[in-house]
Amino acid sequence: MNSGNLAIDQSNRRPVGGARVADYLALLKPRVMSLVVFTALVGLALAPGGLHPLAALAALVCIAVGAGASGAINMWYDADIDGQMLRTCDRPIPRGHVRPGAALAFGTVLSVASVLAMAALVNLLSAALLAMTIAFYVFIYTMWLKRRTPQNIVIGGAAGAFPPMIGWAAASGDVSLASISLFAIIFFWTPPHFWALALYRADDYRNVGVPMLPVVAGKAATRRQILIYSLILFPVTLTPVLLGACGLAYGLGAALLGLVFVAFAYRVWRAGENGADGPARRLFGYSIFYLFALFAVMLGERLVGAWI
């Protein structure tokens, strides 16, 4: 590892084995999980057919547990670099709050349980998609792509794009073009979202040898790729309207939100080599709101339509 690695503050360490419930909850990456569950809920709500409320709740719980479990395994595998990065050094394993083996066992048990419960309580297709999502995040992204290629986020982003498809499959029992369009929105959103973070955290990734795009290709190339993906994302967000999954209200909302996203990306692209951190932080912050708002408009339109 780089000799300039981060020296971790030891003041918050507890004896190994003194894990608390909060430490295991932190392993589940609750903030990421909340967005996963919300996009899955929207996929479930937009799907044709119906699902008993208890079955729908079971599906969402299984998706939440599966997402959290894969996050715990990710923290186990990345513990060596997490402890040397400013963004991740406070996670439970680097802090010594949870043993690595305990985190792995925790994530593995929850992964298997979430898939089996989904198969038993919902349907086999949604369970298969959930299993594929967990496996993709753990084995393809975490263990293979992340430390080997600057395209880690582009390919690995598929793992985060599956939840609305899983929700759709839980309600309808199938995978349609409309559900794939929901997948595509998150898939094309992920690179500009994460590369914005990587722009102002480039030193973190450089110090631990993770080949994020700003480290390998430079910040100018990263800014250009952010703008390109943002321009691709704009029409992709309108495909649910063309496929009949969403209506005009969503289309208008998606267009307005998308124009703001592109404007933020344009500012990142226009920023100089040493002046991109501020615009990148603003794009990263907006991108989180953007995805939530986009799916909230989908859900709101469907709920209002059902009520009318």
TAVENTA-V827986 format. One record per residue. N is the residue number from 1. RES is the residue in one letter. SS is DSSP state (H for helix, E for strand, - for the rest). PHI is phi in degrees with one decimal (none if undefined). OMEGA is omega in whole degrees, -180 to 180 (none if undefined). Layout:
# TAVENTA-V827986
N,RES,SS,PHI,OMEGA  N,RES,SS,PHI,OMEGA
This chain:
# TAVENTA-V827986
1,M,-,none,180  2,N,-,-60.2,-178  3,S,-,-67.6,179  4,G,-,-90.7,-177  5,N,-,-58.8,-178  6,L,-,-64.7,173  7,A,-,-87.9,-173  8,I,-,-83.6,175  9,D,-,-63.8,-177  10,Q,-,-91.2,-172  11,S,-,-67.6,-177  12,N,-,-101.7,-180  13,R,-,-77.2,172  14,R,-,-119.2,177  15,P,-,-57.1,178  16,V,-,-57.8,-177  17,G,-,101.9,179  18,G,-,-95.3,-176  19,A,-,-65.3,176  20,R,-,-110.8,178  21,V,H,-57.5,-179  22,A,H,-60.8,179  23,D,H,-67.3,179  24,Y,H,-70.8,175  25,L,H,-65.0,179  26,A,H,-64.5,177  27,L,H,-61.3,-177  28,L,-,-80.2,-178  29,K,-,51.0,-172  30,P,H,-59.0,180  31,R,H,-68.9,176  32,V,H,-66.0,-179  33,M,H,-59.3,-177  34,S,H,-62.8,178  35,L,H,-70.9,177  36,V,H,-59.7,-178  37,V,H,-64.9,-178  38,F,H,-66.6,179  39,T,H,-67.2,176  40,A,H,-65.9,177  41,L,H,-60.3,180  42,V,H,-65.8,177  43,G,H,-60.0,178  44,L,H,-65.1,-177  45,A,H,-70.7,-177  46,L,H,-80.7,-174  47,A,-,-66.9,175  48,P,-,-69.2,-177  49,G,-,86.4,-178  50,G,-,-144.5,179  51,L,-,-138.6,178  52,H,-,-56.3,-178  53,P,H,-52.6,179  54,L,H,-68.5,177  55,A,H,-67.6,177  56,A,H,-63.6,178  57,L,H,-63.5,179  58,A,H,-60.9,179  59,A,H,-62.0,-179  60,L,H,-66.4,178  61,V,H,-64.4,179  62,C,H,-62.1,178  63,I,H,-64.2,179  64,A,H,-61.7,-179  65,V,H,-65.6,179  66,G,H,-62.6,178  67,A,H,-64.6,179  68,G,H,-64.5,-180  69,A,H,-63.6,179  70,S,H,-65.7,175  71,G,H,-64.1,179  72,A,H,-65.3,178  73,I,H,-67.3,176  74,N,H,-59.1,179  75,M,H,-66.1,177  76,W,H,-62.7,-175  77,Y,H,-68.8,-175  78,D,-,-94.6,-176  79,A,H,-57.8,-178  80,D,H,-66.0,180  81,I,H,-93.5,179  82,D,H,-57.8,-178  83,G,-,-69.5,-177  84,Q,-,-111.6,-179  85,M,-,-117.2,-178  86,L,-,-58.2,-175  87,R,-,-71.1,-170  88,T,-,-123.9,-173  89,C,-,-69.2,179  90,D,-,-91.4,179  91,R,-,-68.0,-171  92,P,-,-58.8,-177  93,I,-,-73.6,176  94,P,-,-58.2,179  95,R,-,-75.2,-179  96,G,-,81.6,-179  97,H,-,-81.4,-179  98,V,-,-131.9,175  99,R,-,-66.9,178  100,P,H,-55.4,180  101,G,H,-62.3,179  102,A,H,-66.9,178  103,A,H,-65.1,179  104,L,H,-63.6,180  105,A,H,-63.0,180  106,F,H,-59.3,-179  107,G,H,-65.9,-179  108,T,H,-66.6,-180  109,V,H,-61.2,-180  110,L,H,-66.7,178  111,S,H,-61.0,-179  112,V,H,-63.7,-178  113,A,H,-63.3,-178  114,S,H,-65.3,-179  115,V,H,-69.7,179  116,L,H,-63.4,179  117,A,H,-66.0,178  118,M,H,-62.4,179  119,A,H,-64.3,-176  120,A,H,-77.5,-172  121,L,H,-100.0,-176  122,V,-,-121.5,174  123,N,-,-160.0,-174  124,L,H,-70.5,-179  125,L,H,-63.6,180  126,S,H,-64.5,177  127,A,H,-66.3,179  128,A,H,-64.7,178  129,L,H,-64.8,178  130,L,H,-64.9,178  131,A,H,-61.2,179  132,M,H,-63.7,180  133,T,H,-63.2,179  134,I,H,-61.6,-179  135,A,H,-63.0,-180  136,F,H,-63.5,-178  137,Y,H,-65.6,-175  138,V,H,-76.1,-171  139,F,H,-87.6,-177  140,I,H,-80.0,-177  141,Y,H,-78.6,-172  142,T,H,-64.7,-171  143,M,H,-88.3,-175  144,W,H,-109.4,-169  145,L,H,-78.5,-167  146,K,-,-55.0,-176  147,R,-,-100.5,-175  148,R,-,-120.1,-173  149,T,-,-146.4,175  150,P,-,-69.9,175  151,Q,-,-88.1,-178  152,N,H,-55.1,-178  153,I,H,-73.9,-178  154,V,H,-63.5,-178  155,I,H,-76.7,-177  156,G,H,-65.3,180  157,G,-,-62.0,178  158,A,H,-59.7,-179  159,A,H,-59.9,180  160,G,H,-77.0,-178  161,A,H,-91.6,-177  162,F,-,-74.1,-173  163,P,H,-51.5,178  164,P,H,-64.4,175  165,M,H,-67.6,179  166,I,H,-65.9,177  167,G,H,-60.7,178  168,W,H,-60.8,-179  169,A,H,-64.4,179  170,A,H,-63.1,-177  171,A,H,-84.1,-172  172,S,H,-106.4,-177  173,G,-,78.6,179  174,D,-,-145.3,174  175,V,-,-121.2,-176  176,S,-,-117.1,176  177,L,H,-60.3,179  178,A,H,-63.2,179  179,S,H,-68.6,177  180,I,H,-66.4,178  181,S,H,-65.6,176  182,L,H,-66.6,175  183,F,H,-57.3,-176  184,A,H,-63.1,179  185,I,H,-58.5,-178  186,I,H,-69.3,-180  187,F,H,-60.7,-179  188,F,H,-81.9,175  189,W,H,-74.6,-172  190,T,H,-61.1,-178  191,P,H,-59.0,179  192,P,H,-64.1,177  193,H,H,-61.6,-174  194,F,H,-80.9,178  195,W,H,-67.4,174  196,A,H,-61.8,175  197,L,H,-62.0,-177  198,A,H,-64.3,179  199,L,H,-61.6,-178  200,Y,H,-94.6,173  201,R,-,-117.8,-174  202,A,H,-58.4,-179  203,D,H,-63.1,176  204,D,H,-56.2,-178  205,Y,H,-68.5,179  206,R,H,-62.8,-177  207,N,H,-64.7,-178  208,V,H,-104.3,175  209,G,-,77.2,176  210,V,-,-89.0,-172  211,P,-,-80.9,175  212,M,-,-65.8,-173  213,L,H,-54.4,179  214,P,H,-62.8,-179  215,V,H,-75.0,-174  216,V,H,-86.6,-173  217,A,-,-102.3,-179  218,G,-,96.7,-175  219,K,H,-72.2,-180  220,A,H,-63.9,178  221,A,H,-64.8,179  222,T,H,-66.0,179  223,R,H,-61.6,179  224,R,H,-66.3,179  225,Q,H,-65.0,177  226,I,H,-60.2,-180  227,L,H,-66.3,-180  228,I,H,-61.2,-179  229,Y,H,-66.7,178  230,S,H,-66.7,177  231,L,H,-68.9,175  232,I,H,-68.8,-178  233,L,H,-59.8,-175  234,F,H,-55.6,179  235,P,H,-69.2,179  236,V,H,-61.4,-179  237,T,-,-67.0,-180  238,L,-,-92.0,-178  239,T,H,-63.8,176  240,P,H,-60.4,176  241,V,H,-69.9,-179  242,L,H,-63.3,-178  243,L,-,-91.3,176  244,G,-,82.8,179  245,A,-,-79.3,180  246,C,-,-133.2,-176  247,G,-,-111.5,-175  248,L,H,-65.6,-179  249,A,H,-61.0,176  250,Y,H,-62.6,-178  251,G,H,-57.1,179  252,L,H,-65.9,179  253,G,H,-62.6,180  254,A,H,-62.6,180  255,A,H,-64.4,-180  256,L,H,-65.3,179  257,L,H,-62.0,-179  258,G,H,-67.7,177  259,L,H,-62.6,177  260,V,H,-65.6,179  261,F,H,-59.5,180  262,V,H,-62.9,178  263,A,H,-62.9,176  264,F,H,-62.7,180  265,A,H,-63.9,178  266,Y,H,-63.1,179  267,R,H,-65.9,176  268,V,H,-63.7,-179  269,W,H,-63.0,-177  270,R,H,-77.0,-178  271,A,-,-66.8,178  272,G,-,-73.9,-177  273,E,-,-55.7,-177  274,N,-,-105.1,-177  275,G,-,-118.6,-174  276,A,H,-89.5,-174  277,D,H,-60.4,-180  278,G,H,-62.1,177  279,P,H,-58.9,180  280,A,H,-66.9,177  281,R,H,-62.3,-179  282,R,H,-68.4,177  283,L,H,-64.4,180  284,F,H,-59.5,180  285,G,H,-62.9,-180  286,Y,H,-67.4,-176  287,S,H,-61.4,178  288,I,H,-67.1,177  289,F,H,-60.2,-176  290,Y,H,-57.8,-177  291,L,H,-65.6,177  292,F,H,-61.8,-178  293,A,H,-65.6,-180  294,L,H,-59.4,-179  295,F,H,-74.4,176  296,A,H,-65.9,177  297,V,H,-65.5,176  298,M,H,-56.4,-177  299,L,H,-65.9,-179  300,G,H,-61.8,179  301,E,H,-61.8,-180  302,R,H,-66.8,-179  303,L,H,-66.6,179  304,V,H,-65.0,179  305,G,H,-62.1,179  306,A,H,-67.0,-179  307,W,H,-68.7,-180  308,I,-,-69.1,none
